Amino acid sequence: MRVLVMGAGAIGSLYGGMLQAAGHDVTFVARGAHLAALRERGLEARGHSLSGRLHPVAAVATPAEAASPADLVLFTVKAYDTGPAAEALLPALRPRSVVVTLQNGIESAERVGAIVGADRVLIGTATVTATVTAPGVVAQTGEHCGIALAEPSGGATARLETVAAALRDAGIAVTVGAEPGPVLWQKFVWLAPTATVASACGSAVGPILATPEGAALYRAAIA
């Protein structure tokens, strides 16, 4: 499968690296020092799901530079880059390309679909912790590495099963939801309060929950 990672930061690099290690033809869209390192030294992964160096890797600054259109796109840019990134993606798509949105929040599929075509989009959420620790180097924290998928209209389709099978073959724990709502909200209802409280308090969540006041604040944010 020809895979394009649109936004090769930590999560995109890890998932893309796992797919390349499984034999798929992967192109990473990156920028800055990370792009230069991928081109020069390949991708170094440190973690439970992928460990070692992949070299060479195909790394480009824009999707239009990819050698061929993608069968599967992992859309992993930050939410504030969604519009421009989706527009830039158009030259790299074929009529039956599938774009899996793996961003935080609940509006990504609608925003991306409005630009690339709603019929191309699959809803996804990423459940993995990873960081780019240096240009060209991605480190995974913990062991879990998963993706939840769903069709925007709900139900099971051949393309949903094809994408799920490719991701599972790469070692990613995939769950397929019958409806898109739970796939999006099960992550968002945890992530939004966690990020908000941690940012407001200037602390990791653990110490916040260790105090009665912090635990009450966290429960209120979830509610």
Helices and strands as residue ranges (DSSP letters): E 2-6, H 10-21, E 25-29, H 32-41, E 43-46, E 52-54, E 58-60, G 63-65, E 70-75, G 79-81, H 82-89, G 90-92, E 93-101, H 108-116, G 118-120, E 121-134, E 137-150, H 158-169, E 173-176, H 180-201, H 205-209, H 212-222
